[in-house]
């Protein structure tokens, strides 16, 4: 399974910031309903928590 990480918009009272880059990662493990482990193309790994799901 692969996922695309990017296009994150954070609302703020003063400004809105948008990240327009995207990175393809591989989901290596589903920890629970809102947490996944991912692996980047360079081999490094990370744990991602999905907020608001």
One Martini backbone bead per residue (centre of mass of N, CA, C, O) as a GRO file, in nm:
protein
   53
    1UNK     BB    1   0.098   0.035   0.021
    2UNK     BB    2   0.026   0.371  -0.067
    3UNK     BB    3   0.108   0.718   0.005
    4UNK     BB    4   0.025   1.065   0.011
    5UNK     BB    5   0.221   1.339   0.122
    6UNK     BB    6   0.034   1.642   0.157
    7UNK     BB    7  -0.151   1.917   0.132
    8UNK     BB    8  -0.135   2.102   0.394
    9UNK     BB    9  -0.378   2.278   0.600
   10UNK     BB   10  -0.354   2.551   0.838
   11UNK     BB   11  -0.556   2.701   1.038
   12UNK     BB   12  -0.591   3.060   1.109
   13UNK     BB   13  -0.657   3.371   1.224
   14UNK     BB   14  -0.426   3.509   1.039
   15UNK     BB   15  -0.325   3.245   0.876
   16UNK     BB   16  -0.251   3.039   0.583
   17UNK     BB   17  -0.090   2.725   0.538
   18UNK     BB   18   0.078   2.571   0.253
   19UNK     BB   19   0.167   2.249   0.129
   20UNK     BB   20   0.276   2.150  -0.207
   21UNK     BB   21   0.420   1.909  -0.144
   22UNK     BB   22   0.503   1.563  -0.230
   23UNK     BB   23   0.510   1.223  -0.086
   24UNK     BB   24   0.599   0.896  -0.128
   25UNK     BB   25   0.473   0.622   0.065
   26UNK     BB   26   0.490   0.339   0.288
   27UNK     BB   27   0.277   0.130   0.445
   28UNK     BB   28   0.379  -0.094   0.716
   29UNK     BB   29   0.165  -0.006   0.955
   30UNK     BB   30  -0.120  -0.061   1.162
   31UNK     BB   31  -0.171   0.032   1.479
   32UNK     BB   32  -0.447   0.191   1.450
   33UNK     BB   33  -0.711   0.396   1.362
   34UNK     BB   34  -0.477   0.671   1.367
   35UNK     BB   35  -0.207   0.487   1.318
   36UNK     BB   36   0.103   0.494   1.125
   37UNK     BB   37   0.352   0.332   0.943
   38UNK     BB   38   0.633   0.460   0.756
   39UNK     BB   39   0.812   0.462   0.429
   40UNK     BB   40   1.053   0.594   0.265
   41UNK     BB   41   1.246   0.586  -0.022
   42UNK     BB   42   1.524   0.606   0.168
   43UNK     BB   43   1.425   0.414   0.442
   44UNK     BB   44   1.289   0.582   0.626
   45UNK     BB   45   1.099   0.629   0.929
   46UNK     BB   46   0.751   0.667   1.054
   47UNK     BB   47   0.503   0.811   1.264
   48UNK     BB   48   0.144   0.853   1.207
   49UNK     BB   49  -0.103   1.088   1.305
   50UNK     BB   50  -0.449   1.108   1.260
   51UNK     BB   51  -0.635   1.393   1.255
   52UNK     BB   52  -0.986   1.396   1.252
   53UNK     BB   53  -1.096   1.078   1.209
   0.00000   0.00000   0.00000
